[in-house]
Amino acid sequence: MNGYDGILLELVDDFSKCESVEAILLSGSRTTPNFDSDSDYDLYIYSKGGVPLEFREKIADKYFNYAELNNTTWEQEDQGFFKGINVQVDIVYRDVEFIEGMLEEIVIKCTASTGYTTCFWGNLIKSDILYDRNGKLNLLQKKFDVDYPEQLKKNIVSKNFPLLNKIIPAYTNQIKKALKRGDLVSVNHRISAFFESYFDIIFAVNMKLHPGEKKLLKITGEQLECLPENMEADIREFFENLHRKEFDIVDKLDMITDRLEKLLEKMDLITD
């Protein structure tokens, strides 16, 4: 933590006065040792029934010099910059019962997604609890602070690997069609989807919780042991040459997939 903790904890104290708020958790790049001037706080407000917009407007008026409320692009969120210090805070609102049900699906039932399967799990486990009205989030952290299930690893691989280039609706096949049509937006969209599934597999085979979309090459290179041959160099080459006309996008994605396939075969997670 750092010198901005005071105003942050005042904000937390005010949120705790809302009757529907069950718990408040903190994460984000500003809470890490390597934060920089662009780092922010991520504040997670767990509630029953939601936090009224009128209450949130009062919070924003008191603490932020600029705010955007009720952004719903991903989850229900408010964003603002603290007065005086101009540090960004992203406030995410979650229903406490919904998040418990979601984690039951992932951790207990081993249900895989197409990309980012364990992000919510990792977020809950790694966040700091700043307020916990009835101890509910503390219990949830303990409940889901368990070893990575072997079956979840297998399910993530079986769900995501075929989507790379092994089945008719595979991302590489969709990219080929989009390239023929000159549909560059679709090409970009499917490339992003390809790497969402790809990195979901990478974190799964290492039995590590997915950290989200930021700094993936840095994290995988520094923290994971089981990686495909030449992974970082291949991915860097792909993105550095992505817009060159003579660069074969699909061929490079196939190479990246082939090297992942060799790793999965070596780990007995797929068969020939």
Residue pairs with C-beta under 8 A, 6 or more apart in sequence:
1 31
2 30
2 35
4 30
4 82
4 85
4 87
7 63
7 82
7 84
7 85
8 26
8 41
8 43
8 82
8 89
9 130
10 63
11 43
11 59
11 63
11 89
12 24
12 26
12 43
12 130
12 131
13 131
14 59
14 62
15 21
15 24
15 45
15 51
15 59
15 131
16 24
16 131
16 133
18 47
18 51
18 52
18 55
20 47
20 48
20 49
20 50
20 51
20 52
21 45
21 46
21 47
21 51
21 131
21 133
22 46
22 47
22 48
22 96
22 132
22 133
22 134
22 136
22 137
23 45
23 46
23 96
23 129
23 131
23 132
23 133
23 136
23 137
24 43
24 44
24 45
24 46
24 129
24 130
24 131
24 132
25 43
25 44
25 46
25 124
25 127
25 128
25 129
25 130
25 137
26 41
26 42
26 43
26 44
26 127
26 128
26 130
27 42
27 44
27 123
27 126
27 127
27 128
28 39
28 40
28 41
28 42
28 43
28 90
29 35
29 36
29 39
29 40
29 214
30 39
30 40
30 41
30 87
31 41
31 128
32 39
40 87
40 88
40 89
40 90
41 87
41 88
41 89
41 90
42 89
42 90
42 92
43 89
43 90
43 91
43 92
44 91
44 92
44 94
44 123
44 127
45 51
45 91
45 92
45 93
45 94
46 94
46 95
46 96
46 99
46 136
46 137
47 93
47 94
47 95
47 96
48 95
48 96
48 97
49 95
50 76
50 93
50 95
51 93
53 69
53 70
56 69
56 70
56 78
56 91
57 69
59 78
60 67
60 69
60 78
60 80
63 80
63 82
63 83
64 80
64 81
64 82
64 83
64 89
65 80
65 81
65 82
65 83
65 84
65 86
66 80
66 81
67 78
67 79
67 80
67 81
68 78
68 79
68 80
69 78
70 76
70 77
70 78
71 77
71 78
71 79
75 92
75 93
75 94
76 92
76 93
77 90
77 91
77 92
77 93
78 90
78 91
78 93
79 88
79 89
79 90
79 91
80 88
80 89
80 91
81 87
81 88
81 89
82 89
96 136
96 137
96 140
99 120
99 124
99 140
100 140
102 120
103 120
103 121
103 124
103 140
103 144
105 111
106 117
106 118
106 120
106 121
106 152
107 121
107 144
107 146
107 149
107 152
110 149
110 151
110 152
110 155
111 155
112 152
112 155
112 156
112 158
112 159
112 160
112 200
113 159
113 200
114 159
114 160
114 163
114 193
114 196
114 197
114 200
115 160
115 193
115 196
115 197
115 199
115 200
116 196
116 200
116 210
116 212
116 213
117 152
117 156
117 200
117 204
117 210
118 152
118 203
118 204
118 209
118 210
119 209
119 210
119 211
119 212
121 144
121 209
122 209
122 210
122 211
122 212
123 212
124 137
124 140
124 141
124 144
125 141
125 144
125 145
125 209
126 209
129 137
129 138
129 141
132 138
147 207
148 207
148 208
148 209
152 204
153 204
153 205
153 207
153 269
154 269
156 200
156 201
156 204
157 201
157 204
157 205
157 264
157 269
157 270
160 197
160 198
160 200
160 201
161 197
161 201
161 260
161 261
161 264
161 270
162 170
163 169
163 170
163 171
163 193
163 194
163 197
164 170
164 171
164 172
164 194
164 197
164 198
164 253
164 257
164 260
165 171
165 172
165 173
165 253
165 254
165 257
171 190
171 191
171 193
171 194
171 197
171 253
172 194
172 250
172 253
172 254
172 257
174 186
174 190
175 187
175 190
175 191
175 194
175 249
175 250
175 253
176 250
178 184
178 186
178 187
178 190
179 187
179 249
179 250
187 249
191 242
191 249
191 253
194 253
195 235
198 256
198 257
198 260
199 210
199 216
199 220
200 210
201 260
201 264
202 220
202 224
202 227
202 228
202 231
202 260
203 209
203 210
203 211
203 220
203 224
205 226
205 263
205 264
205 267
205 269
206 224
206 225
206 226
208 223
208 224
211 219
217 232
217 235
217 236
220 227
220 231
220 232
221 227
221 232
226 263
226 267
227 263
228 234
228 256
228 259
228 260
228 262
228 263
229 259
229 262
229 263
230 259
231 256
231 259
234 252
234 255
234 256
234 259
235 256
237 252
238 249
238 252
238 253
238 256
241 247
241 252
242 249
261 270
264 270
265 271
265 272
